[in-house]
Amino acid sequence: MTRMRTMAAVWPWQKSPPKAVLQELGQARSARPWILNLVQLAHWCTVAGTVQVAWLLFERRDALSLLLGPDWRVFSLLLSGLVLEAGGLAPMLMHAREDWQVAPALAGAAPQEANDPLLRQQAYRFLFSGLTLGQVLRALAVFGSGPAALALLLPPALVAVLGPSRPLLPWQRRGVPLLPLAVPLAVAFLLSSLAMLAAMLHLFGPALAAAGLPAALALAPGVCQGLGGGIEASLAETRFNQWWHLLAVLVLNAGLVGEILLVRLLG
């Protein structure tokens, strides 16, 4: 076992044995190395998809200038996806520390036994702060910096950067928070999500309609983001079957594919 863990630090496809708590829950079979490698690969695909979206937006910067106006709004749109993905790097680092095994988080447990609840809390804070800021940037790019837009979008951004770390959302399992996220940040994330959905509809809806497609398809990437996160929080992090974790990330990737297709409609 010691040798396996030493080798795991050398090659990314080598994984540690299933954690003790997964064996107790009967989920060790779902934490076999090839399954964990698929989970890891799917996470890295989100990075590749985000870079692809950024490149496509950069290629269409002239068309976006006609749609959005000032350069700062075009830059904000390009930057928004990168900020969203930057927030996603925190849980990726957490998963790497956990050897890509979704398992119960128990305070004081060794890494080979269970996951670290404090690490989860910090990773979720960085994740949702990045998501909130990225969504605010996207909404500002589309709607501009008028008084109404600033009044709606600046408070979530300030909470993402300066908000408190408690109280946490009340959902727990065995005394450990299922979604260790501060309530103010959860509210800020929800508000920024609604703003981003409105921005996506405003930006891509006309292009979809011109192509003879329902304008509501512009909401698909955001819906996939929410659905993927919901699968991870409600299924992967409660049943601890790694297949649910993989499904969650595949849904996130489907959202990125949808966003790539939307951007291509712009010209």
C-alpha positions as CSV (number, residue, x, y, z in Angstrom):
1,M,0.0,0.0,0.0
2,T,2.8,2.4,0.8
3,R,4.5,1.7,-2.5
4,M,1.2,2.4,-4.4
5,R,0.9,5.7,-2.7
6,T,4.5,6.6,-3.5
7,M,3.9,5.7,-7.1
8,A,0.7,7.7,-7.2
9,A,2.8,10.8,-6.7
10,V,4.8,10.0,-9.8
11,W,2.1,9.1,-12.4
12,P,-1.3,10.7,-12.5
13,W,-3.1,7.5,-13.6
14,Q,-1.9,5.6,-10.5
15,K,-4.4,5.8,-7.7
16,S,-4.4,4.8,-4.0
17,P,-6.7,2.0,-2.8
18,P,-10.3,3.0,-1.9
19,K,-10.6,4.8,1.4
20,A,-11.6,2.8,4.4
21,V,-14.9,4.7,4.7
22,L,-15.8,3.7,1.1
23,Q,-15.1,0.1,1.9
24,E,-17.4,0.3,4.9
25,L,-20.1,1.8,2.7
26,G,-19.7,-0.9,0.1
27,Q,-18.6,1.6,-2.5
28,A,-15.0,0.5,-3.0
29,R,-15.7,-1.1,-6.4
30,S,-16.7,2.3,-7.8
31,A,-13.4,3.7,-6.7
32,R,-11.2,1.5,-8.9
33,P,-8.3,3.2,-10.6
34,W,-9.8,3.2,-14.1
35,I,-13.0,4.8,-12.9
36,L,-11.1,7.5,-11.0
37,N,-9.0,8.2,-14.0
38,L,-12.2,8.8,-16.0
39,V,-13.3,11.2,-13.3
40,Q,-10.0,13.0,-13.4
41,L,-9.9,13.2,-17.2
42,A,-13.5,14.6,-17.3
43,H,-12.4,17.4,-14.9
44,W,-9.5,18.3,-17.1
45,C,-11.8,18.4,-20.1
46,T,-13.7,21.3,-18.5
47,V,-10.4,23.3,-18.6
48,A,-10.0,22.4,-22.3
49,G,-13.6,23.4,-23.0
50,T,-13.2,26.7,-21.2
51,V,-10.1,27.6,-23.2
52,Q,-11.9,26.7,-26.4
53,V,-14.8,29.0,-25.5
54,A,-12.3,31.8,-24.8
55,W,-10.6,31.3,-28.1
56,L,-13.8,31.4,-30.1
57,L,-14.9,34.6,-28.3
58,F,-11.5,36.1,-29.0
59,E,-11.8,35.2,-32.7
60,R,-15.2,37.0,-32.8
61,R,-14.1,40.1,-30.9
62,D,-15.1,42.4,-33.8
63,A,-18.6,40.9,-34.0
64,L,-18.8,41.1,-30.2
65,S,-17.8,44.8,-30.3
66,L,-20.8,45.4,-32.6
67,L,-23.1,43.6,-30.2
68,L,-21.7,44.8,-26.9
69,G,-20.1,48.1,-27.6
70,P,-17.0,49.2,-25.5
71,D,-13.9,47.1,-25.4
72,W,-14.2,46.6,-21.7
73,R,-17.5,44.7,-22.2
74,V,-15.9,42.4,-24.8
75,F,-13.0,41.8,-22.4
76,S,-15.4,41.2,-19.5
77,L,-17.1,38.5,-21.6
78,L,-13.8,36.8,-22.4
79,L,-12.6,37.0,-18.9
80,S,-15.9,35.7,-17.4
81,G,-15.3,32.1,-18.6
82,L,-11.7,32.1,-17.3
83,V,-12.8,33.3,-13.9
84,L,-15.5,30.6,-13.8
85,E,-12.9,28.0,-14.5
86,A,-10.4,29.5,-12.1
87,G,-13.0,28.9,-9.3
88,G,-13.3,25.3,-10.5
89,L,-9.6,24.7,-10.0
90,A,-10.1,24.7,-6.2
91,P,-12.3,21.6,-6.1
92,M,-9.9,20.0,-8.6
93,L,-7.1,20.5,-6.2
94,M,-9.2,19.1,-3.4
95,H,-10.1,16.1,-5.5
96,A,-6.4,15.6,-6.3
97,R,-5.6,15.7,-2.6
98,E,-8.3,13.1,-2.0
99,D,-7.0,11.0,-4.9
100,W,-10.2,11.7,-6.8
101,Q,-12.3,9.7,-4.4
102,V,-15.6,11.3,-3.3
103,A,-16.0,10.0,0.3
104,P,-17.5,11.2,3.6
105,A,-15.5,14.0,5.2
106,L,-14.6,13.2,8.8
107,A,-12.6,15.6,11.0
108,G,-9.3,14.2,12.1
109,A,-9.3,11.2,9.8
110,A,-6.2,10.2,7.9
111,P,-6.3,10.8,4.1
112,Q,-6.5,7.0,3.4
113,E,-9.5,6.7,5.7
114,A,-11.8,9.7,4.7
115,N,-11.8,13.2,3.3
116,D,-11.1,16.4,5.1
117,P,-14.1,18.6,6.0
118,L,-12.1,21.8,6.3
119,L,-10.5,21.3,2.9
120,R,-14.0,20.8,1.4
121,Q,-15.2,24.0,3.0
122,Q,-12.3,26.1,1.6
123,A,-12.6,24.5,-1.8
124,Y,-16.4,25.2,-2.0
125,R,-15.8,28.8,-0.9
126,F,-13.3,29.3,-3.7
127,L,-15.5,27.5,-6.2
128,F,-18.6,29.5,-5.5
129,S,-16.7,32.8,-5.2
130,G,-15.2,32.2,-8.7
131,L,-18.6,31.2,-10.1
132,T,-20.3,34.2,-8.7
133,L,-17.6,36.6,-10.0
134,G,-17.5,35.0,-13.4
135,Q,-21.3,35.2,-13.7
136,V,-21.3,38.9,-12.6
137,L,-18.6,39.6,-15.3
138,R,-20.7,38.0,-17.9
139,A,-23.8,39.9,-17.0
140,L,-21.9,43.2,-16.9
141,A,-20.5,42.4,-20.4
142,V,-24.0,42.0,-21.8
143,F,-26.0,44.6,-19.8
144,G,-23.3,47.2,-19.2
145,S,-22.5,49.3,-16.2
146,G,-25.7,51.3,-15.8
147,P,-27.0,52.2,-12.4
148,A,-29.6,49.4,-12.3
149,A,-27.0,46.7,-13.5
150,L,-24.5,47.9,-10.9
151,A,-27.1,47.9,-8.1
152,L,-28.0,44.3,-8.9
153,L,-24.5,42.9,-9.7
154,L,-22.1,44.6,-7.3
155,P,-23.6,43.2,-4.1
156,P,-23.1,39.6,-5.2
157,A,-19.5,40.4,-6.3
158,L,-18.7,42.0,-3.0
159,V,-20.1,39.1,-1.0
160,A,-18.0,36.7,-3.2
161,V,-14.8,38.6,-2.2
162,L,-15.5,40.0,1.2
163,G,-18.4,37.9,2.5
164,P,-18.3,35.9,5.8
165,S,-17.6,32.2,5.9
166,R,-20.5,31.4,8.3
167,P,-23.3,30.5,8.9
168,L,-23.2,27.5,6.6
169,L,-26.1,26.0,4.8
170,P,-27.9,23.7,7.2
171,W,-27.9,20.5,5.2
172,Q,-25.8,17.9,7.0
173,R,-25.0,14.2,7.0
174,R,-23.6,12.6,10.1
175,G,-23.0,16.1,11.5
176,V,-20.9,17.1,8.4
177,P,-22.3,19.8,6.1
178,L,-23.3,18.3,2.7
179,L,-22.7,21.7,1.0
180,P,-20.2,23.5,3.2
181,L,-21.1,27.0,1.9
182,A,-21.8,30.2,3.7
183,V,-25.5,31.3,3.4
184,P,-24.5,34.8,2.1
185,L,-22.4,33.4,-0.6
186,A,-25.1,30.9,-1.6
187,V,-27.5,33.8,-2.0
188,A,-25.0,35.8,-4.0
189,F,-24.4,32.8,-6.2
190,L,-28.1,32.4,-6.8
191,L,-28.6,36.0,-7.8
192,S,-25.6,36.0,-10.1
193,S,-26.8,32.8,-11.7
194,L,-30.1,34.4,-12.6
195,A,-28.3,37.4,-14.0
196,M,-26.1,35.2,-16.1
197,L,-29.1,33.2,-17.5
198,A,-30.7,36.5,-18.5
199,A,-27.4,37.6,-20.1
200,M,-27.1,34.3,-22.1
201,L,-30.6,34.7,-23.3
202,H,-30.1,38.3,-24.3
203,L,-26.7,37.6,-26.1
204,F,-27.5,34.3,-27.9
205,G,-31.3,34.3,-28.2
206,P,-31.4,36.4,-31.4
207,A,-28.7,34.3,-33.1
208,L,-30.7,31.1,-32.2
209,A,-33.9,32.6,-33.5
210,A,-32.2,33.7,-36.7
211,A,-31.1,30.0,-37.1
212,G,-34.6,28.8,-36.6
213,L,-33.9,27.4,-33.2
214,P,-35.7,28.2,-29.9
215,A,-34.1,31.1,-28.1
216,A,-34.5,29.2,-24.8
217,L,-31.6,27.0,-25.9
218,A,-29.3,29.9,-24.8
219,L,-30.1,28.8,-21.2
220,A,-28.8,25.2,-21.8
221,P,-25.2,25.8,-20.7
222,G,-26.3,27.4,-17.4
223,V,-28.9,24.7,-16.8
224,C,-26.2,22.1,-17.3
225,Q,-23.9,23.8,-14.8
226,G,-26.7,23.8,-12.2
227,L,-27.7,20.2,-13.0
228,G,-24.1,19.0,-12.8
229,G,-23.5,20.7,-9.5
230,G,-26.8,19.3,-8.2
231,I,-25.9,15.8,-9.1
232,E,-22.6,16.1,-7.3
233,A,-24.0,17.7,-4.2
234,S,-27.2,15.6,-3.9
235,L,-26.0,12.2,-5.2
236,A,-22.2,11.9,-5.5
237,E,-21.6,13.5,-2.1
238,T,-24.3,11.5,-0.4
239,R,-24.1,8.0,-2.0
240,F,-20.3,8.2,-2.5
241,N,-20.5,6.2,-5.7
242,Q,-17.9,7.5,-8.1
243,W,-20.1,7.0,-11.1
244,W,-22.3,9.8,-9.9
245,H,-19.3,12.0,-9.7
246,L,-18.4,11.2,-13.2
247,L,-21.9,11.8,-14.4
248,A,-21.9,15.2,-12.7
249,V,-18.7,16.3,-14.5
250,L,-19.9,15.0,-17.9
251,V,-23.0,17.1,-17.5
252,L,-20.8,20.1,-16.9
253,N,-18.8,19.3,-20.0
254,A,-22.1,19.0,-22.0
255,G,-22.8,22.6,-20.9
256,L,-19.4,23.7,-22.2
257,V,-20.1,21.9,-25.5
258,G,-23.4,23.8,-25.7
259,E,-21.6,27.1,-25.0
260,I,-19.1,26.3,-27.8
261,L,-22.0,25.8,-30.2
262,L,-23.7,29.0,-29.1
263,V,-20.6,31.1,-29.6
264,R,-20.1,29.6,-33.1
265,L,-23.6,31.1,-34.0
266,L,-22.2,34.6,-33.5
267,G,-20.3,34.4,-36.8
